[in-house]
Amino acid sequence: MLTAFSTTTFLYSDGFAYAAHVGYIIYLQPLCIAHTNHSLQVNINR
């Protein structure tokens, strides 16, 4: 029972980390790139 629980927890946390990593690549990275481009344009326009 205890080993099954710890295995499930490990799989769940591993899947969560994977989902967070994929979510970062899909959602956060374009946002960060857009933010960086915007900051560069603001600096150039000054």
PDB file of N, CA, C, O and CB in Angstrom:
ATOM      1  N   MET A   1       0.843  -1.195   0.000  1.00  0.00           N
ATOM      2  CA  MET A   1       0.000   0.000   0.000  1.00  0.00           C
ATOM      3  C   MET A   1       0.880   1.248   0.000  1.00  0.00           C
ATOM      4  O   MET A   1       0.646   2.177  -0.773  1.00  0.00           O
ATOM      5  CB  MET A   1      -0.954   0.004   1.226  1.00  0.00           C
ATOM      6  N   LEU A   2       1.883   1.268   0.861  1.00  0.00           N
ATOM      7  CA  LEU A   2       2.721   2.455   0.980  1.00  0.00           C
ATOM      8  C   LEU A   2       3.541   2.663  -0.297  1.00  0.00           C
ATOM      9  O   LEU A   2       3.674   3.786  -0.782  1.00  0.00           O
ATOM     10  CB  LEU A   2       3.652   2.336   2.204  1.00  0.00           C
ATOM     11  N   THR A   3       4.090   1.563  -0.838  1.00  0.00           N
ATOM     12  CA  THR A   3       4.892   1.693  -2.062  1.00  0.00           C
ATOM     13  C   THR A   3       4.025   2.133  -3.223  1.00  0.00           C
ATOM     14  O   THR A   3       4.451   2.959  -4.030  1.00  0.00           O
ATOM     15  CB  THR A   3       5.589   0.368  -2.401  1.00  0.00           C
ATOM     16  N   ALA A   4       2.817   1.599  -3.323  1.00  0.00           N
ATOM     17  CA  ALA A   4       1.920   2.008  -4.403  1.00  0.00           C
ATOM     18  C   ALA A   4       1.615   3.495  -4.287  1.00  0.00           C
ATOM     19  O   ALA A   4       1.564   4.209  -5.288  1.00  0.00           O
ATOM     20  CB  ALA A   4       0.612   1.182  -4.376  1.00  0.00           C
ATOM     21  N   PHE A   5       1.413   3.953  -3.056  1.00  0.00           N
ATOM     22  CA  PHE A   5       1.108   5.376  -2.838  1.00  0.00           C
ATOM     23  C   PHE A   5       2.284   6.253  -3.249  1.00  0.00           C
ATOM     24  O   PHE A   5       2.103   7.252  -3.945  1.00  0.00           O
ATOM     25  CB  PHE A   5       0.751   5.635  -1.361  1.00  0.00           C
ATOM     26  N   SER A   6       3.491   5.882  -2.819  1.00  0.00           N
ATOM     27  CA  SER A   6       4.662   6.699  -3.150  1.00  0.00           C
ATOM     28  C   SER A   6       4.935   6.674  -4.649  1.00  0.00           C
ATOM     29  O   SER A   6       5.368   7.675  -5.220  1.00  0.00           O
ATOM     30  CB  SER A   6       5.898   6.206  -2.381  1.00  0.00           C
ATOM     31  N   THR A   7       4.681   5.523  -5.292  1.00  0.00           N
ATOM     32  CA  THR A   7       4.876   5.438  -6.744  1.00  0.00           C
ATOM     33  C   THR A   7       3.891   6.349  -7.460  1.00  0.00           C
ATOM     34  O   THR A   7       4.255   7.058  -8.398  1.00  0.00           O
ATOM     35  CB  THR A   7       4.715   3.983  -7.235  1.00  0.00           C
ATOM     36  N   THR A   8       2.645   6.323  -7.015  1.00  0.00           N
ATOM     37  CA  THR A   8       1.629   7.185  -7.628  1.00  0.00           C
ATOM     38  C   THR A   8       1.991   8.648  -7.427  1.00  0.00           C
ATOM     39  O   THR A   8       1.864   9.458  -8.345  1.00  0.00           O
ATOM     40  CB  THR A   8       0.232   6.894  -7.038  1.00  0.00           C
ATOM     41  N   THR A   9       2.439   8.980  -6.237  1.00  0.00           N
ATOM     42  CA  THR A   9       2.821  10.362  -5.951  1.00  0.00           C
ATOM     43  C   THR A   9       3.984  10.779  -6.842  1.00  0.00           C
ATOM     44  O   THR A   9       4.013  11.893  -7.366  1.00  0.00           O
ATOM     45  CB  THR A   9       3.196  10.530  -4.462  1.00  0.00           C
ATOM     46  N   PHE A  10       4.957   9.858  -7.009  1.00  0.00           N
ATOM     47  CA  PHE A  10       6.104  10.171  -7.858  1.00  0.00           C
ATOM     48  C   PHE A  10       5.665  10.388  -9.298  1.00  0.00           C
ATOM     49  O   PHE A  10       6.085  11.345  -9.949  1.00  0.00           O
ATOM     50  CB  PHE A  10       7.149   9.052  -7.786  1.00  0.00           C
ATOM     51  N   LEU A  11       4.812   9.486  -9.792  1.00  0.00           N
ATOM     52  CA  LEU A  11       4.327   9.623 -11.165  1.00  0.00           C
ATOM     53  C   LEU A  11       3.542  10.911 -11.329  1.00  0.00           C
ATOM     54  O   LEU A  11       3.658  11.593 -12.347  1.00  0.00           O
ATOM     55  CB  LEU A  11       3.459   8.424 -11.554  1.00  0.00           C
ATOM     56  N   TYR A  12       2.743  11.241 -10.325  1.00  0.00           N
ATOM     57  CA  TYR A  12       1.929  12.453 -10.404  1.00  0.00           C
ATOM     58  C   TYR A  12       2.816  13.692 -10.412  1.00  0.00           C
ATOM     59  O   TYR A  12       2.616  14.591 -11.229  1.00  0.00           O
ATOM     60  CB  TYR A  12       0.935  12.516  -9.229  1.00  0.00           C
ATOM     61  N   SER A  13       3.782  13.748  -9.522  1.00  0.00           N
ATOM     62  CA  SER A  13       4.657  14.920  -9.454  1.00  0.00           C
ATOM     63  C   SER A  13       5.509  15.021 -10.717  1.00  0.00           C
ATOM     64  O   SER A  13       5.785  16.119 -11.202  1.00  0.00           O
ATOM     65  CB  SER A  13       5.560  14.853  -8.201  1.00  0.00           C
ATOM     66  N   ASP A  14       5.927  13.858 -11.251  1.00  0.00           N
ATOM     67  CA  ASP A  14       6.722  13.855 -12.472  1.00  0.00           C
ATOM     68  C   ASP A  14       5.881  14.359 -13.642  1.00  0.00           C
ATOM     69  O   ASP A  14       6.346  15.151 -14.462  1.00  0.00           O
ATOM     70  CB  ASP A  14       7.268  12.441 -12.765  1.00  0.00           C
ATOM     71  N   GLY A  15       4.634  13.886 -13.707  1.00  0.00           N
ATOM     72  CA  GLY A  15       3.739  14.352 -14.758  1.00  0.00           C
ATOM     73  C   GLY A  15       3.435  15.833 -14.620  1.00  0.00           C
ATOM     74  O   GLY A  15       3.310  16.548 -15.614  1.00  0.00           O
ATOM     75  N   PHE A  16       3.318  16.288 -13.377  1.00  0.00           N
ATOM     76  CA  PHE A  16       3.055  17.705 -13.141  1.00  0.00           C
ATOM     77  C   PHE A  16       4.235  18.552 -13.599  1.00  0.00           C
ATOM     78  O   PHE A  16       4.054  19.599 -14.221  1.00  0.00           O
ATOM     79  CB  PHE A  16       2.762  17.960 -11.655  1.00  0.00           C
ATOM     80  N   ALA A  17       5.448  18.092 -13.288  1.00  0.00           N
ATOM     81  CA  ALA A  17       6.646  18.814 -13.706  1.00  0.00           C
ATOM     82  C   ALA A  17       6.727  18.856 -15.233  1.00  0.00           C
ATOM     83  O   ALA A  17       7.088  19.874 -15.822  1.00  0.00           O
ATOM     84  CB  ALA A  17       7.915  18.155 -13.112  1.00  0.00           C
ATOM     85  N   TYR A  18       6.382  17.728 -15.859  1.00  0.00           N
ATOM     86  CA  TYR A  18       6.403  17.669 -17.327  1.00  0.00           C
ATOM     87  C   TYR A  18       5.375  18.632 -17.915  1.00  0.00           C
ATOM     88  O   TYR A  18       5.666  19.357 -18.867  1.00  0.00           O
ATOM     89  CB  TYR A  18       6.126  16.227 -17.819  1.00  0.00           C
ATOM     90  N   ALA A  19       4.170  18.634 -17.340  1.00  0.00           N
ATOM     91  CA  ALA A  19       3.114  19.516 -17.828  1.00  0.00           C
ATOM     92  C   ALA A  19       3.510  20.979 -17.635  1.00  0.00           C
ATOM     93  O   ALA A  19       3.253  21.816 -18.500  1.00  0.00           O
ATOM     94  CB  ALA A  19       1.784  19.219 -17.107  1.00  0.00           C
ATOM     95  N   ALA A  20       4.136  21.282 -16.497  1.00  0.00           N
ATOM     96  CA  ALA A  20       4.567  22.652 -16.241  1.00  0.00           C
ATOM     97  C   ALA A  20       5.647  23.062 -17.242  1.00  0.00           C
ATOM     98  O   ALA A  20       5.669  24.200 -17.711  1.00  0.00           O
ATOM     99  CB  ALA A  20       5.088  22.796 -14.795  1.00  0.00           C
ATOM    100  N   HIS A  21       6.544  22.123 -17.564  1.00  0.00           N
ATOM    101  CA  HIS A  21       7.619  22.406 -18.516  1.00  0.00           C
ATOM    102  C   HIS A  21       7.040  22.665 -19.900  1.00  0.00           C
ATOM    103  O   HIS A  21       7.432  23.615 -20.577  1.00  0.00           O
ATOM    104  CB  HIS A  21       8.627  21.239 -18.566  1.00  0.00           C
ATOM    105  N   VAL A  22       6.092  21.804 -20.322  1.00  0.00           N
ATOM    106  CA  VAL A  22       5.463  21.982 -21.628  1.00  0.00           C
ATOM    107  C   VAL A  22       4.654  23.277 -21.650  1.00  0.00           C
ATOM    108  O   VAL A  22       4.664  24.003 -22.644  1.00  0.00           O
ATOM    109  CB  VAL A  22       4.559  20.777 -21.966  1.00  0.00           C
ATOM    110  N   GLY A  23       3.953  23.563 -20.547  1.00  0.00           N
ATOM    111  CA  GLY A  23       3.191  24.797 -20.464  1.00  0.00           C
ATOM    112  C   GLY A  23       4.095  26.015 -20.546  1.00  0.00           C
ATOM    113  O   GLY A  23       3.735  27.028 -21.145  1.00  0.00           O
ATOM    114  N   TYR A  24       5.285  25.908 -19.933  1.00  0.00           N
ATOM    115  CA  TYR A  24       6.236  27.021 -19.998  1.00  0.00           C
ATOM    116  C   TYR A  24       6.661  27.276 -21.438  1.00  0.00           C
ATOM    117  O   TYR A  24       6.712  28.419 -21.892  1.00  0.00           O
ATOM    118  CB  TYR A  24       7.472  26.734 -19.122  1.00  0.00           C
ATOM    119  N   ILE A  25       6.967  26.188 -22.151  1.00  0.00           N
ATOM    120  CA  ILE A  25       7.436  26.330 -23.527  1.00  0.00           C
ATOM    121  C   ILE A  25       6.332  26.919 -24.403  1.00  0.00           C
ATOM    122  O   ILE A  25       6.587  27.785 -25.239  1.00  0.00           O
ATOM    123  CB  ILE A  25       7.899  24.969 -24.085  1.00  0.00           C
ATOM    124  N   ILE A  26       5.091  26.434 -24.202  1.00  0.00           N
ATOM    125  CA  ILE A  26       4.003  26.836 -25.095  1.00  0.00           C
ATOM    126  C   ILE A  26       3.508  28.241 -24.761  1.00  0.00           C
ATOM    127  O   ILE A  26       3.264  29.041 -25.663  1.00  0.00           O
ATOM    128  CB  ILE A  26       2.845  25.836 -25.008  1.00  0.00           C
ATOM    129  N   TYR A  27       3.360  28.546 -23.470  1.00  0.00           N
ATOM    130  CA  TYR A  27       2.695  29.797 -23.083  1.00  0.00           C
ATOM    131  C   TYR A  27       3.673  30.876 -22.624  1.00  0.00           C
ATOM    132  O   TYR A  27       3.614  32.011 -23.099  1.00  0.00           O
ATOM    133  CB  TYR A  27       1.697  29.526 -21.980  1.00  0.00           C
ATOM    134  N   LEU A  28       4.568  30.527 -21.708  1.00  0.00           N
ATOM    135  CA  LEU A  28       5.383  31.568 -21.094  1.00  0.00           C
ATOM    136  C   LEU A  28       6.496  32.038 -22.003  1.00  0.00           C
ATOM    137  O   LEU A  28       6.813  33.227 -22.015  1.00  0.00           O
ATOM    138  CB  LEU A  28       5.962  31.075 -19.802  1.00  0.00           C
ATOM    139  N   GLN A  29       7.106  31.133 -22.770  1.00  0.00           N
ATOM    140  CA  GLN A  29       8.232  31.534 -23.599  1.00  0.00           C
ATOM    141  C   GLN A  29       7.842  32.585 -24.640  1.00  0.00           C
ATOM    142  O   GLN A  29       8.534  33.596 -24.767  1.00  0.00           O
ATOM    143  CB  GLN A  29       8.819  30.322 -24.288  1.00  0.00           C
ATOM    144  N   PRO A  30       6.735  32.374 -25.401  1.00  0.00           N
ATOM    145  CA  PRO A  30       6.324  33.438 -26.334  1.00  0.00           C
ATOM    146  C   PRO A  30       6.017  34.751 -25.623  1.00  0.00           C
ATOM    147  O   PRO A  30       6.302  35.827 -26.148  1.00  0.00           O
ATOM    148  CB  PRO A  30       5.102  32.995 -27.125  1.00  0.00           C
ATOM    149  N   LEU A  31       5.430  34.661 -24.418  1.00  0.00           N
ATOM    150  CA  LEU A  31       5.147  35.884 -23.667  1.00  0.00           C
ATOM    151  C   LEU A  31       6.438  36.597 -23.306  1.00  0.00           C
ATOM    152  O   LEU A  31       6.531  37.818 -23.428  1.00  0.00           O
ATOM    153  CB  LEU A  31       4.343  35.568 -22.397  1.00  0.00           C
ATOM    154  N   CYS A  32       7.438  35.838 -22.861  1.00  0.00           N
ATOM    155  CA  CYS A  32       8.716  36.440 -22.480  1.00  0.00           C
ATOM    156  C   CYS A  32       9.390  37.056 -23.699  1.00  0.00           C
ATOM    157  O   CYS A  32       9.959  38.144 -23.616  1.00  0.00           O
ATOM    158  CB  CYS A  32       9.642  35.391 -21.828  1.00  0.00           C
ATOM    159  N   ILE A  33       9.324  36.361 -24.826  1.00  0.00           N
ATOM    160  CA  ILE A  33       9.936  36.883 -26.051  1.00  0.00           C
ATOM    161  C   ILE A  33       9.222  38.159 -26.478  1.00  0.00           C
ATOM    162  O   ILE A  33       9.866  39.139 -26.852  1.00  0.00           O
ATOM    163  CB  ILE A  33       9.889  35.827 -27.188  1.00  0.00           C
ATOM    164  N   ALA A  34       7.887  38.146 -26.422  1.00  0.00           N
ATOM    165  CA  ALA A  34       7.127  39.337 -26.796  1.00  0.00           C
ATOM    166  C   ALA A  34       7.452  40.499 -25.858  1.00  0.00           C
ATOM    167  O   ALA A  34       7.577  41.643 -26.294  1.00  0.00           O
ATOM    168  CB  ALA A  34       5.616  39.040 -26.775  1.00  0.00           C
ATOM    169  N   HIS A  35       7.586  40.194 -24.566  1.00  0.00           N
ATOM    170  CA  HIS A  35       7.907  41.237 -23.595  1.00  0.00           C
ATOM    171  C   HIS A  35       9.285  41.816 -23.873  1.00  0.00           C
ATOM    172  O   HIS A  35       9.479  43.029 -23.806  1.00  0.00           O
ATOM    173  CB  HIS A  35       7.841  40.685 -22.164  1.00  0.00           C
ATOM    174  N   THR A  36      10.246  40.945 -24.187  1.00  0.00           N
ATOM    175  CA  THR A  36      11.600  41.410 -24.484  1.00  0.00           C
ATOM    176  C   THR A  36      11.598  42.275 -25.736  1.00  0.00           C
ATOM    177  O   THR A  36      12.235  43.328 -25.762  1.00  0.00           O
ATOM    178  CB  THR A  36      12.560  40.219 -24.658  1.00  0.00           C
ATOM    179  N   ASN A  37      10.884  41.839 -26.779  1.00  0.00           N
ATOM    180  CA  ASN A  37      10.807  42.627 -28.009  1.00  0.00           C
ATOM    181  C   ASN A  37      10.168  43.975 -27.742  1.00  0.00           C
ATOM    182  O   ASN A  37      10.609  44.992 -28.276  1.00  0.00           O
ATOM    183  CB  ASN A  37      10.020  41.876 -29.084  1.00  0.00           C
ATOM    184  N   HIS A  38       9.135  43.987 -26.920  1.00  0.00           N
ATOM    185  CA  HIS A  38       8.459  45.236 -26.593  1.00  0.00           C
ATOM    186  C   HIS A  38       9.403  46.177 -25.841  1.00  0.00           C
ATOM    187  O   HIS A  38       9.453  47.373 -26.125  1.00  0.00           O
ATOM    188  CB  HIS A  38       7.197  44.962 -25.756  1.00  0.00           C
ATOM    189  N   SER A  39      10.146  45.632 -24.887  1.00  0.00           N
ATOM    190  CA  SER A  39      11.085  46.455 -24.127  1.00  0.00           C
ATOM    191  C   SER A  39      12.155  47.030 -25.044  1.00  0.00           C
ATOM    192  O   SER A  39      12.546  48.188 -24.896  1.00  0.00           O
ATOM    193  CB  SER A  39      11.734  45.635 -22.999  1.00  0.00           C
ATOM    194  N   LEU A  40      12.630  46.228 -25.990  1.00  0.00           N
ATOM    195  CA  LEU A  40      13.638  46.713 -26.924  1.00  0.00           C
ATOM    196  C   LEU A  40      13.073  47.831 -27.784  1.00  0.00           C
ATOM    197  O   LEU A  40      13.743  48.837 -28.019  1.00  0.00           O
ATOM    198  CB  LEU A  40      14.149  45.571 -27.807  1.00  0.00           C
ATOM    199  N   GLN A  41      11.833  47.659 -28.259  1.00  0.00           N
ATOM    200  CA  GLN A  41      11.228  48.694 -29.095  1.00  0.00           C
ATOM    201  C   GLN A  41      11.034  49.986 -28.309  1.00  0.00           C
ATOM    202  O   GLN A  41      11.240  51.076 -28.842  1.00  0.00           O
ATOM    203  CB  GLN A  41       9.886  48.212 -29.657  1.00  0.00           C
ATOM    204  N   VAL A  42      10.636  49.865 -27.043  1.00  0.00           N
ATOM    205  CA  VAL A  42      10.453  51.054 -26.214  1.00  0.00           C
ATOM    206  C   VAL A  42      11.783  51.784 -26.052  1.00  0.00           C
ATOM    207  O   VAL A  42      11.835  53.011 -26.131  1.00  0.00           O
ATOM    208  CB  VAL A  42       9.870  50.674 -24.831  1.00  0.00           C
ATOM    209  N   ASN A  43      12.862  51.024 -25.823  1.00  0.00           N
ATOM    210  CA  ASN A  43      14.172  51.649 -25.654  1.00  0.00           C
ATOM    211  C   ASN A  43      14.640  52.313 -26.944  1.00  0.00           C
ATOM    212  O   ASN A  43      15.250  53.382 -26.910  1.00  0.00           O
ATOM    213  CB  ASN A  43      15.199  50.615 -25.196  1.00  0.00           C
ATOM    214  N   ILE A  44      14.357  51.681 -28.081  1.00  0.00           N
ATOM    215  CA  ILE A  44      14.776  52.256 -29.369  1.00  0.00           C
ATOM    216  C   ILE A  44      13.979  53.518 -29.651  1.00  0.00           C
ATOM    217  O   ILE A  44      14.528  54.499 -30.153  1.00  0.00           O
ATOM    218  CB  ILE A  44      14.593  51.233 -30.523  1.00  0.00           C
ATOM    219  N   ASN A  45      12.684  53.504 -29.332  1.00  0.00           N
ATOM    220  CA  ASN A  45      11.828  54.654 -29.633  1.00  0.00           C
ATOM    221  C   ASN A  45      12.208  55.871 -28.796  1.00  0.00           C
ATOM    222  O   ASN A  45      11.938  57.003 -29.195  1.00  0.00           O
ATOM    223  CB  ASN A  45      10.361  54.299 -29.396  1.00  0.00           C
ATOM    224  N   ARG A  46      12.822  55.654 -27.656  1.00  0.00           N
ATOM    225  CA  ARG A  46      13.288  56.792 -26.871  1.00  0.00           C
ATOM    226  C   ARG A  46      14.470  57.385 -27.591  1.00  0.00           C
ATOM    227  O   ARG A  46      15.048  58.367 -27.125  1.00  0.00           O
ATOM    228  CB  ARG A  46      13.662  56.382 -25.412  1.00  0.00           C
TER     229      ARG A  46
END
